[in-house]
Amino acid sequence: MLALLWVGLLLAPGAWARSLSTVEQIRDTHAKVTELWQGLRRRWGEGLGDNTSLHACCAMQPSRSLQPGQPHVTGQVLFRQLQPGAGLDAYFDLEGFPEEMSGLGRPIHVHHFGDVSQGCQAAGGHYNPLSVPHPGHPGDFGNFRVRDGRLRRLRANLTAALSGPHSILGRALVLHAGVDDLGRGGDPASLEHGNSGPRLACCVVSLCPAELWGNLQHRRGQQRGGGEGQAS
C-alpha cells in the first residue's frame, strides 16, 4: 500500500518543484504519504468500529554470529497499540544474562531490516526514517536494567508505532551488550547508535493475537506485590 502511495506521489504532475532541495522533497513527500495513510487508517477504523487495536510480538533469540563467551539471551517482547496515532505499549521479558550484568542497563533498539537469518548484523542500522540523530529514532527504547539474570519491564506510550508510514512491523528488534549513551558520547557513533556495543540477540516484530497481551495482564495481576516487572 505504501509503495503505491509513493509511486502515485512521484508521478503526480507538479509533485516535485525544481526549486526544492532534496531534503525539502523528502519532507514534502513524507507529509503527503502520512496524510494519505492517516486517511486510509481512519476509513479502515470506521469499518471496524472500535476494534482498531493492533498487537505484535517478537521472540528474541541469540545472534547466530554471537562471539564466544557472550550470553545467550532469549525471551519475548509484546507490543500493543490501542488505535492509530496512539502511543505504543511494550512488555519485555528476557532471560539468560550473566550475574555480572545484574544492575546494569542493556539497550534495545529497532533496526531497519527484518533479516536475522545470518545473525543480528544483517538487520542493518537503526530504523531512522526521518534521518534524525539518536536517540530520536522510532524504536530507540533506551536501557533496561537486568536483575538476577532477567530483564522484565513494561513501558507505555513509546513513540514507535505498529501502523502508519513508520510502522516497526517487519523490522528487527535488537538487544545490545553495552550501554546506550543516549547520544551524549560526544562522537559521531553516539548520534548514530549510542555506542551500544555488540548485538547479543534479535527478533522480527510481527502481528500476533491479542490473547497474548491478555495473558500477560492476567499473569501480572497474579504477580502484583511480588515486585515483578519493576526493573528499569
C-alpha positions as CSV (number, residue, x, y, z in Angstrom):
1,M,0.0,0.0,0.0
2,L,2.7,2.5,1.0
3,A,4.7,1.6,-2.2
4,L,1.6,2.6,-4.3
5,L,1.2,5.8,-2.4
6,W,4.9,6.7,-3.1
7,V,4.6,5.9,-6.8
8,G,1.4,8.0,-7.1
9,L,3.1,11.0,-5.5
10,L,6.2,10.7,-7.6
11,L,4.2,10.6,-10.8
12,A,1.7,13.3,-9.9
13,P,2.1,16.5,-12.0
14,G,4.0,19.2,-10.2
15,A,4.8,16.8,-7.3
16,W,8.4,18.0,-7.3
17,A,9.2,21.6,-7.7
18,R,12.6,22.1,-9.3
19,S,13.5,24.7,-6.8
20,L,13.1,22.4,-3.8
21,S,16.2,20.9,-2.3
22,T,16.5,17.1,-1.8
23,V,15.6,17.5,1.9
24,E,12.6,19.6,1.2
25,Q,11.4,17.0,-1.4
26,I,11.7,14.2,1.2
27,R,9.8,16.2,3.8
28,D,7.1,17.1,1.3
29,T,6.6,13.5,0.2
30,H,6.7,12.3,3.7
31,A,3.9,14.8,4.7
32,K,1.8,13.7,1.8
33,V,2.2,10.0,2.5
34,T,1.4,10.5,6.1
35,E,-1.7,12.4,5.3
36,L,-2.9,9.8,2.8
37,W,-2.1,6.9,5.2
38,Q,-3.9,8.5,8.1
39,G,-7.0,8.9,5.9
40,L,-6.9,5.3,4.9
41,R,-6.5,4.3,8.6
42,R,-9.5,6.4,9.6
43,R,-11.6,4.8,6.9
44,W,-10.4,1.4,7.9
45,G,-11.1,2.1,11.6
46,E,-14.6,3.3,10.8
47,G,-15.3,0.0,9.1
48,L,-14.1,-2.0,12.1
49,G,-15.9,0.1,14.8
50,D,-13.9,0.2,18.0
51,N,-11.8,-2.8,17.2
52,T,-8.8,-0.9,15.8
53,S,-6.1,-2.1,18.2
54,L,-3.0,-3.8,16.9
55,H,-0.8,-6.4,18.7
56,A,2.6,-7.7,17.8
57,C,5.2,-9.9,19.3
58,C,8.9,-10.7,18.9
59,A,10.6,-14.0,20.1
60,M,14.1,-12.9,21.0
61,Q,16.9,-15.4,20.1
62,P,20.7,-15.2,20.4
63,S,22.5,-13.9,17.4
64,R,23.8,-16.5,15.1
65,S,27.1,-14.6,14.9
66,L,27.5,-14.4,18.7
67,Q,31.1,-14.3,19.8
68,P,32.4,-17.0,22.3
69,G,31.7,-16.1,25.9
70,Q,28.7,-13.8,25.1
71,P,25.4,-14.6,26.9
72,H,22.6,-16.5,25.2
73,V,19.6,-14.3,25.8
74,T,16.1,-15.5,24.9
75,G,12.6,-14.3,25.7
76,Q,9.6,-12.5,24.3
77,V,8.6,-8.9,23.7
78,L,4.9,-8.0,23.3
79,F,3.5,-4.8,21.8
80,R,0.1,-3.2,21.9
81,Q,-1.3,-0.1,20.1
82,L,-4.9,0.7,21.0
83,Q,-5.7,2.8,18.0
84,P,-3.9,4.6,15.1
85,G,-1.9,7.5,16.4
86,A,-1.8,6.3,19.9
87,G,1.4,5.6,21.9
88,L,2.8,2.1,21.8
89,D,2.9,-0.1,24.9
90,A,5.6,-2.8,25.2
91,Y,6.4,-5.6,27.6
92,F,9.9,-7.0,27.6
93,D,10.7,-10.4,29.3
94,L,14.2,-11.7,28.6
95,E,16.5,-14.1,30.4
96,G,19.9,-15.6,30.1
97,F,22.0,-12.7,31.4
98,P,25.1,-13.5,33.4
99,E,25.4,-12.4,37.0
100,E,27.9,-9.7,36.2
101,M,25.3,-7.9,34.1
102,S,22.9,-7.6,37.1
103,G,22.1,-4.0,38.0
104,L,23.3,-2.7,34.6
105,G,21.3,-1.3,31.8
106,R,21.2,-3.0,28.4
107,P,19.8,-1.2,25.3
108,I,17.1,-2.4,23.0
109,H,16.5,-0.8,19.6
110,V,14.5,-1.3,16.4
111,H,16.8,-1.8,13.4
112,H,16.0,-1.2,9.7
113,F,15.8,-4.6,8.2
114,G,13.8,-7.6,9.4
115,D,16.6,-10.0,8.4
116,V,18.1,-12.1,11.2
117,S,18.9,-15.2,9.1
118,Q,22.7,-14.7,9.3
119,G,22.9,-13.1,12.7
120,C,21.8,-9.7,14.0
121,Q,24.3,-7.8,11.9
122,A,22.0,-8.4,8.9
123,A,19.4,-6.2,10.5
124,G,21.3,-3.1,9.4
125,G,21.5,0.2,11.3
126,H,18.8,1.8,13.5
127,Y,15.4,2.3,11.8
128,N,15.6,6.1,11.1
129,P,13.0,7.1,8.5
130,L,13.3,10.8,9.3
131,S,17.2,10.9,9.3
132,V,17.4,12.4,12.8
133,P,20.1,11.8,15.4
134,H,20.0,9.1,18.0
135,P,18.1,8.7,20.4
136,G,15.3,10.2,18.3
137,H,14.6,7.2,16.1
138,P,11.3,5.3,16.3
139,G,12.3,2.3,18.4
140,D,15.2,3.9,20.4
141,F,13.8,2.2,23.5
142,G,16.9,3.0,25.7
143,N,18.4,1.0,28.5
144,F,16.8,-1.8,30.6
145,R,18.1,-2.8,33.9
146,V,18.9,-6.5,34.4
147,R,18.1,-8.2,37.7
148,D,19.0,-11.7,38.7
149,G,19.8,-12.7,35.2
150,R,16.5,-11.4,33.8
151,L,15.1,-8.3,32.2
152,R,11.4,-7.6,32.8
153,R,9.8,-4.3,32.1
154,L,6.5,-2.8,30.9
155,R,6.9,0.5,29.1
156,A,3.9,2.6,28.0
157,N,3.4,5.4,25.4
158,L,6.5,4.7,23.4
159,T,6.9,6.8,20.2
160,A,7.2,3.8,17.9
161,A,4.1,2.5,16.1
162,L,2.6,-0.6,14.6
163,S,0.6,1.3,12.0
164,G,1.3,4.2,9.7
165,P,4.2,5.0,7.4
166,H,6.7,4.4,10.1
167,S,5.4,1.1,11.4
168,I,8.0,-1.1,13.1
169,L,6.2,-4.3,11.9
170,G,8.6,-6.5,9.9
171,R,11.7,-4.8,11.3
172,A,14.2,-6.3,13.7
173,L,14.4,-5.7,17.4
174,V,18.0,-5.9,18.7
175,L,19.4,-6.3,22.2
176,H,22.9,-4.9,22.7
177,A,25.8,-5.9,25.0
178,G,26.8,-2.3,26.0
179,V,25.1,0.7,27.5
180,D,23.3,3.3,25.3
181,D,24.9,6.7,26.0
182,L,21.7,8.3,24.6
183,G,23.6,10.5,22.2
184,R,25.7,12.1,24.8
185,G,29.0,10.4,24.0
186,G,30.5,13.3,22.1
187,D,31.4,11.3,18.9
188,P,29.6,10.6,15.6
189,A,28.8,7.0,16.7
190,S,26.9,8.3,19.7
191,L,24.5,10.1,17.4
192,E,24.1,7.1,15.2
193,H,23.6,4.2,17.7
194,G,24.6,5.4,21.2
195,N,27.8,3.3,21.3
196,S,25.5,0.4,22.4
197,G,28.0,-2.3,21.7
198,P,27.8,-5.7,20.0
199,R,24.4,-7.3,19.2
200,L,23.5,-10.1,21.5
201,A,20.1,-11.2,20.4
202,C,17.4,-10.2,18.0
203,C,14.0,-11.0,16.5
204,V,11.5,-9.7,13.9
205,V,8.4,-7.8,15.0
206,S,5.2,-9.4,13.7
207,L,1.5,-9.3,14.3
208,C,0.1,-11.7,16.9
209,P,-3.2,-12.4,18.6
210,A,-4.5,-10.0,21.2
211,E,-4.8,-13.0,23.6
212,L,-1.0,-12.9,24.3
213,W,-1.4,-9.4,25.8
214,G,-4.5,-10.5,27.7
215,N,-2.5,-13.5,29.1
216,L,0.3,-11.1,30.1
217,Q,-2.2,-8.8,32.0
218,H,-3.5,-11.9,33.8
219,R,-0.1,-13.0,34.9
220,R,0.9,-9.5,36.1
221,G,-2.3,-9.4,38.1
222,Q,-1.3,-12.6,39.9
223,Q,2.3,-11.3,40.4
224,R,1.3,-7.9,41.9
225,G,3.0,-7.4,45.2
226,G,6.0,-9.5,44.3
227,G,7.9,-6.8,42.5
228,E,7.7,-8.4,39.1
229,G,8.3,-6.2,36.1
230,Q,9.7,-3.3,38.1
231,A,13.3,-3.3,36.7
232,S,14.2,-0.3,34.6
